[in-house]
Amino acid sequence: MGKPAVHVITRDDVVDVVGRYADCLDRRDFAAFQELFTEDLVAEYAGGDPVTGRDGIVGFVQRVALADLTQHFLVPNVVECDGATASVSFHGVAVAVTGERAVVRGLTYTAQLVARPDGAQIRGIQQQALWSTELDVKQNPGALFAGGAPR
């Protein structure tokens, strides 16, 4: 038996990982979120102390569950693939809604990815918070169009 084939990271792999990152956070699927990272991950968020490993990143991001809901809009801007590694810079807007208040943050990220037999995982990620604001909001506004009342 030979070694498993090494996956070559493509731009689509990187875009998929960035999309899953946002989706897993917003759905609070921390098991799937953990799978996006390598065991030796090093993450730095908005100037805080580095977070290491898969368990460390999940423990750190689980605080999103304190909000009633979140939405992360992440857009990969520059993707560079070099066979078994890749790097990406992406901009984002993160919204956290609790009650009738929303905190909205403008963010930038850089991440380094490595190939795995079934795709790519993040080995390093750095986030910077550029700006923040708070807004009054109504949750579930679609109910207004369906004849219901917002909560």
N, C-alpha and C positions, 0 to 999 in steps of 0.2 A: 504494500500500500504506500502511495505517495502522500506528500503533504497536501492539505486542501489548497485549492487555488486561492491566490491572494486577490482580493477585490481591488479594482482600480476605481478610485473615487472620481465621480463625474460631478458636473455642476448640478445635475438633477438630484444627486445624493445629498449635496449640501443644502439645496433649497428644501428638500424633504425634511432634513433634520431640523432646520430652522422653523419650518411649519409645524412639525410635531412638538417642538419645544413650546411654542405658544399654545397649541391645542391641548397638550397635556396639562399645562398650568391652569388653563381656563376650565377644563373639565375636572380638575383635581385628581387626575389619574397619575398618582405619584409612582406607581409601579412601572408604568410605561415611561414616565419621565426619567426614572433611574436608568433605564436601558439605553438612553441616549448618550450616556457618558462612560468613559473608561474607568477602571478601578483606580488608576493613578491620577485622576482629574485634579486640576488646580483651578479654582474659580475665584475671581475677585469682583465683588459687586459694589459699585458706587463708593469706592474708597474704604470699604470695611476691611476687616481682617480676611485673609485668604481662607477659603473653604476647600477642603480636600476630600477626595474620594466620592463614590456614589452615594453612600449613606449620608455623608456630610452635606452634599448638595440638596438631597431630599429634605433633610432636617432643616436646612436654611430656607428653602422655598415654601415649605408647608405653611408658612405664615400667611400666604395668599388666602388660605381658608378662613382667616379672620374676617375677610370681606364677604358681603352677601354674594357678590359676583365680581369677576374680573374679565377684562378683554385685553389681549395683547395683539397689537398689529405690528408685525415685524417684516421688514423688507430687506432681503439681501442686496447689497449694492455692488460690492466687489468680491468676486469669487476667484480664487487661484488654486488650481488643482495641479498636483505634481505626482501622479501615480498613486502611491499609497498614503499620501498626505494631502491636506488642503487647508486653506485659510479663507476666512470670510469676514467681511465687515458688514454690519447691518444696522439700520436705524429702526427705532421703534417708538411706539406710543403705548403706554400701559395705563389702563383705567381700572381703578378699584372702587366699587360702589358699596357703600354701607348705609342702609336706610335711605335717606333722601340727599346724601352727599356723595360726591365722587372726587377722588384725587386722580389727577391726570398728570403723567410724567412723560417728558421727552427723553429718550435714551439712545445711546449708541453702544454697540457691542463689537468686539472682535473675538473670533474663536478659531481654534486650531483643531482640525479633525484628523483622525487616522482611519485607515481601512481595516475592516474586519471581514471575515469570509462572507457575511450576509449584508454588508453595507458599510456605513461610516458611523463613527462615534466621536463625540467631543472629548478631547484630551485637556483642553484649556479654554477658558472663556473669561473675558474681561468686560465689565459693564461700567458705563459712566452715565450719571444722571445729569442732564443738561438744563432742565427747567421743570417746574411743577406748578400746578394751579389746582384750585378746588372749585367745584360747581355744584349748584342745586340740581337735582335730577329727579325724575319719576321712574321707578322700576316698572317693567312690563307695560310700556306705552302702547304696544300692539293691541292690548285689550280695549283701548279706546275705539279702535276701528272695528272691533268685533262686538261692540255694544256692552262690553264689560267695564269694570272700573279698575283703574291702576291700583297696585298695592302700595 
